[in-house]
Amino acid sequence: MRKRVSDFRYDSGQARIPWAAVGESVRRDEIANILQFLVRPAADRQQEYDAQLERVMAEVDALIEAGDLQGKLALGNHVQALEQQVSKLLGCKYSLFVTNATAGFEIGYKYAGLRPGDEVIAPAITFIATIAYPLAIGAKVVLADVDPRTLNMDPEDVKRKVTPNTKVIIPVHLGGYTVDMDPIMALAEERDITVIEDAAHAFGGSYKGRMAGTIGHFGAFSFHEVKNITSLGEGGILCTNLDFGQELSRARFLGLDFSKQIPNWLYDVTALNAKRGPMVAGNHSTTEIQAVCLLSQMKRLKRIIAKREQAAKYLDQRFRTVDGIIPAPLGDDQIKTTYHLYLLQIDPQKVGADSQQLKAKLDARGVVQIPHFAPLYKFEVMRQMGYDTAAIQATCPVAEEAFQHRFTHLPLYDFSREQLTYLADAVVESVQEMKAGR
Ligand SMILES: *Cc1c(COP(=O)(O)O)cnc(C)c1O
């Protein structure tokens, strides 16, 4: 009888009858189904596909014969290896692979001891994930206006909006271009505020020689399928340099503490030592196969960013000479962006039309562009939670103007030469037409 790797909670060693939790985790059929999911039949080539699949599965059978099927599927060696690699890459003390960036923020917010009525400052332009937890628990979300050049949180407006009730500031490195963190960290230190970086777009980016996500008290990255690299569709990493980081693995899995046992049971369950008292953990566990995928993609990260950078630099060259187009900030000695999105802005005065017309013209040319994101005060959920959204909008004039009239985002990836020149031509021609009043 071949002994399977056992789940850590029920490791029954070399037993004659091991615990059943992992008895039948993966079989040949799952491998076949996963393969067919990952590599789909091409249109009109079903027969060829079926024949190839049969051949591959014969080889898989041989592989299984010579090997061992995976028994451990969640929170195992690969998750651990991934976290070690990420900590090394980022130069931080602790990393935790969690279900998604939103879960990472939640752990950071809980650590800060965020309670109903406490205030959180987030930028007006971001994804709703940034503020999902404070909204859900009835904390007060305060939206800071954005810097017109980067559309990142404007530190000056954060200073204006901070109060004695501010417990968390959550800057967002939009498109991978890092926020000006120094003034935010100085303010946070002065007032004992927890800073959580929404580094969803910024894995591999840096600010003044420090990796994005490691500058605040916490940073969380997203590996959702739309980001630069992915852990099979969903995933996030939370990192920190706080001593609290030792407790991160318990923060991920319900506070189970295997270093202690209550009488007649396998473990104890403990609250974590957070900033303002005990913190009860949720479940944000991840799988080994997600970790395998991300470990693999991490090897390509540098090249992926370099390809995007090449494309961004080409667009910059093409746009810089056109009056009225404001090319994306590309980064410099201080800021290394991940080129997750290309921030395209226009000056409506110079162009004689605005980004809504530009978007229509680009759509007509088959160029898909999506402004990331609508200001959060536009969404119904904020009204439902009792916010006076018109009043909030009035405090974020730059975000409002940028969203209505000035910006969109172009995709960035390893374009073909034709795609890249077509994209640049489409933008330049559209702007020229708009200037000519067409
Ligand atoms: C994608 C994204 C998130 C959420 O990431 P998940 O991993 O899907 O939770 C948060 N913030 C921003 C700015 C994002 O684009």
The ligand as an SDF file (V2000), in Angstrom:
LIG
                    3D

 15 15  0  0  0  0  0  0  0  0999 V2000
   -7.4490   44.0420   -9.0070 C   0  0  0  0  0  0  0  0  0  0  0  0
   -7.4230   45.1000   -7.9820 C   0  0  0  0  0  0  0  0  0  0  0  0
   -7.6600   44.8470   -6.6290 C   0  0  0  0  0  0  0  0  0  0  0  0
   -8.2020   43.5590   -6.1310 C   0  0  0  0  0  0  0  0  0  0  0  0
   -7.4140   42.4730   -6.3050 O   0  0  0  0  0  0  0  0  0  0  0  0
   -8.0240   41.0260   -6.0010 P   0  0  0  0  0  0  0  0  0  0  0  0
   -6.8080   40.1670   -5.9830 O   0  0  0  0  0  0  0  0  0  0  0  0
   -8.9520   40.7070   -7.1230 O   0  0  0  0  0  0  0  0  0  0  0  0
   -8.7010   41.0860   -4.6870 O   0  0  0  0  0  0  0  0  0  0  0  0
   -7.4910   45.8650   -5.7330 C   0  0  0  0  0  0  0  0  0  0  0  0
   -7.1450   47.0940   -6.1200 N   0  0  0  0  0  0  0  0  0  0  0  0
   -6.9310   47.4000   -7.4060 C   0  0  0  0  0  0  0  0  0  0  0  0
   -6.5190   48.7940   -7.7660 C   0  0  0  0  0  0  0  0  0  0  0  0
   -7.0970   46.4170   -8.3790 C   0  0  0  0  0  0  0  0  0  0  0  0
   -6.9630   46.7290   -9.6710 O   0  0  0  0  0  0  0  0  0  0  0  0
  1  2  1  0
  2  3  1  0
  2 14  2  0
  3  4  1  0
  3 10  2  0
  4  5  1  0
  5  6  1  0
  6  7  2  0
  6  8  1  0
  6  9  1  0
 10 11  1  0
 11 12  2  0
 12 13  1  0
 12 14  1  0
 14 15  1  0
M  END
$$$$
